[in-house]
Amino acid sequence: MAKTAMIRTRITPDLKTEGERILKKLGLTTTEAIILFFTQMKLQRGLPFEVKIPNRITLKAMKEAEEGKGLNSYKSIDVFFKKMGV
């Protein structure tokens, strides 16, 4: 079947730039990503991911992470795995 349908949308320039940067790292074009998304919606019969409103605890953790509070750093992945008990 020929690709003849068109999708047009408006988003902020920053979101477009960041999204395209991520897609490039994944080896995808914006068109390919949209086709992938729509294909997954068709297969899943809905959004291909869970959509939830974050609770109070999650919102607090997200805010702290954005502010750099309570984050840990490790000298190596081995040290991290040891700390995690892996």
N, C-alpha and C positions, 0 to 999 in steps of 0.2 A: 504494500500500500504506500502510495506517495505521501511524503510529509508536506502537507499543505496548510495545516492549521498553525496559527501564530498566537503567541502569548506575549503581551506587553504589560509591563508593570513599572512603577516608579518606586525607587528606594533611595536612601541617602547615599551620596557618593562614597562616604567612608565605609558603609556596609558593603557596597558593591566591590570596592577595592580590596577589602579584607577577605570577602568571600572568594573573589577571583584568585587571590594569592593562595588561599588554602586549596582551592580546586586545582591550581597549577601544580602544587606539591603532590597532589593525588593523581596527577596526569589526566585530569578531566577538564573539559571546557564547560562553560556555563550551560550551553545547550545540552551537552551530555548529562550533566548533573540534573537538569530539569527532567529530561527523559527518564533517567534512573529513578528520580523521586516519584514521578507519575506512574511508572511501571510498578514500583513497590506499593503505591497506594492502591492500584488495581489488584495486585496479588493479595494484599492484606485486607482489602475492602475497608480501608480507612487510612489514617496517617500511619506511616511505618515506624512510629515511635510513640511512646507514652507522653501525653501532655498533662501536666499537673501544675497546680498552683503550689509553690513551695510553702511549707509550714514555717512557723516562727523560728524554730531551731535551725532549719536549713537556711533561712534568710540571714540569721545571725552569723552562721558559719561562712556564708558567701561574702558578707560584708567584711568580716574579719580577714578572710583570704585576700580580698581586694585591697585591704589596707595593709597587708603583710603581717598581720598579728597572728601569733601562735603557729607560725610555719617553722618546720624543721629543715635543716640542710645536713647533708652527709658528704663525707670526703670521697666516698666511692659507692657504687651500687652494691658491692659486697657488704659494706658496713650497713647500708640500708636493709638488705635482706636479713642480715644477722639481727638487727633491731626488730624486724618484723617476724622473726622466728622461722624464716624460710631456709 
